[in-house]
Amino acid sequence: MSARSVRVLTWISALGACAAPPPPPPPAPAPLPRTETPRSYAALDSASARLTVYVATNRRYALSERPAGRYTGDDADSLQYAAVLVNVPSYRARGTGELPRRSGLSFSAPDPAREFFVAGVFPYDSARFVQRVAGDLAATRARDILVFVHGFNVTFEDAVLRAAQIAADIGFDGVVVLYDWPSAGSVSQYVRDLQEARNAGFFLLRALTGVVPAARPDRVHLLAHSMGAEVVARAVALAPAGDSVPRLAQVALAAPDFDARVFRRDVFPALRSRAARVTLYASSDDDALRASRAVNGVWRLGLGGDSLTVVDGMDTIDASRVHADALGHTLFGNPGFLADLALLFGDGRPPLERRLLPVRRGTLTFWRFRGDAR
């Protein structure tokens, strides 16, 4: 080696010795605040309580003396946010799953000990809304968010009362965010509601990609009832192919009023790729979905019987054996159904570890409730 080469190597070595050491790795993020015990609903054993339901909605805001009338059935064409205080009567006064409430024709004050009612509505901008949700998550152990999407013929009042009832009756250790789309709240407005549900998918997607993950939950669950499946399907269709949509934990479709063929072909593959588990609750005793089938001319996803939708990768549960409402369409008043939701959203347990009966169909398995006493 020449003397010049030796000098060059010596110079390079000296530079290396003088170079700054590599920067230290970034510090680990601070643990998110949480409690050591799950959120407790024990106060409801003996007394009423006020629960907060967080609302993201594209309903139009109205100036009303009644808190329950603050959002209408009209489309605001923008997302708005609020915290809604709901009075929840005790289990002793109403029983699990019951939703006693004052008739809209009554002018007397509701009874806090016996009735559900909207006690207050507090609108927020998106930043303050995220702060409120994040603060409430800190008072839980699981730090979970349950996004609830209601169905057809549901007013703002109907939606928030149902969301509070579900939270209380499944003992949800987290925060409930109601996505409230502008249903007309009228049984005669089915076609109008159907169009509004499809339009609302854009705003649900914005909520799932904006304020919900901004609150930094550990997990996000999604529960859609009836025509709420149309909202979810539209959000899935509009979601970009990349990873900008947060991965969901449990997705449950209860009595979904949606075209079963379109779900199999287009919606489920995309939904499955974004969720840890997809669960379908269907029933052969659902008169509302039978009527929807007659109107739409196609089989509805939430109908059971011989055409029950069973696909690989989805947990299909036949709920025909449990009592629902008069139309067989709403199961949220049934204690057995609520107990199953509690296991699904609380522990993420698969059907094999819940009180369900396996049924073989070819190479696939679906599940049945053991049934209520008749």
Secondary structure, DSSP 8 states (H G I E B T S, - for coil): --HHHHHHHHHHHHHHHHS----------------SS----GGGGTS-EEEEEEEEEEEEE---SSGGGSEEEEEEEEEEEEEEEEEE--HHHH-TT---B--TT--S---TTT-BEEEEEEEE-HHHHHHHHHHHHTT-SS-EEEEEE--SS--HHHHHHHHHHHHHHHT-SEEEEEEE------TT-HHHHHHHHHHHHHHHHHHHHTHHHHT--SEEEEEEETTHHHHHHHHHHHS-SSS-S--EEEEEEES--SBHHHIIIIIHHHHHHTEEEEEEEEBTT-HHHHHHHHHHSS-BTTB-GGG----TTSEEEE-TTS--STTS---TT-HHHHHHHHHHHHH---GGGTTEEEEEETTEEEEEE-----
